[in-house]
Amino acid sequence: MAADSQKATGIALVISDVDGTLVTDDKSLAPSTIAAVKRLRAAGIGFSIASARPPLGLRALVAELGLDLPMGAFNGASVVRPDLSTLEERLIPEAAAREALERLAAENLDVWIFAEGAWWLRDPDGPYTDLERRTIGAAPRVVADLGTLMGAASKIVGVSRDHAHLAACEDRIGAALAERATVHRSQAYYLDVTPPGLDKGQFVTWMSRHLGIPPERIATFGDAGNDRPMFDRSGFSVAMGNAEAAVKSAASAVTDSNGADGFAHGIGRFILP
């Protein structure tokens, strides 16, 4: 882990996680964050985001931050333009999706499906549904049988207020679906199942090739386990103060929490010359 006085050099692109990193806990952008992105642009440094959110959950960020580069949705499984049109997209293989659905249900988790551009669930009043409505700016579609969507699933989410149980589920379900799907918690209360072989680190590599920027000139910001692949693929990485210890230890540096202007402080301390 780098000391707070260390600065990255020659950074040409910053890629940030969203929830727990770029936005505060109430899912809003602090004025300092908006100003920090403007400072990056003024310094000639590109900025993009990689998120577990579906593309529709990125729309407000595009508008508020003036984003003009491709973005990674569904933990990098989908790459979209600022107008949310698709550049690249992969779905969870149907057999793996069906097994994931069965295993999540067997663990007594609420299950959400993101498919066909919408958010699907059985119980619209289940845990964290109000939070997700605010987060992505959309209402869910209620369906009796989630199994009908298994051929079109971009992301399957197990949801629980029992965070310790969900952490244990991550290990069990991740082992069961190894090589057939990617399984990571994006928040303490969300367990994401996404297409195999794709993660936020792959998105960093995609952006490196797409923009012709060497990985060592890319900096990444994140707070959760699903952000660690970004850290591995970038030249400089910054963990949020609210991140778990394992995430902090994997980063080049640590900034303040997402509720204490951590992103803006990290940009000022470590990225801008």
ABEGO torsion letter per residue (X at the ends): XBBAABBBBGBABBBBBABGAABBAAGBBBAAAAAAAAAAAAAGBBBBBBBABBAAAAAAAAAAAGBABBBBBGGGABBBBAAGBBABBBBBBAAAAAAAAAAAAAAGBBBBBBBGGBBBBABAABBGAAAAAAAAGBBBBBBABAAAAAAABABBBBBBABAAAAAAAAAAAAAAABGABBBBBABAABBBBBBBGBBAAAAAAAAAAAAGBBAAABBBBBABAAAAAAAAABABBBBBAABBAAAAAABABBBBBAAAGAAAAAAAAAABX
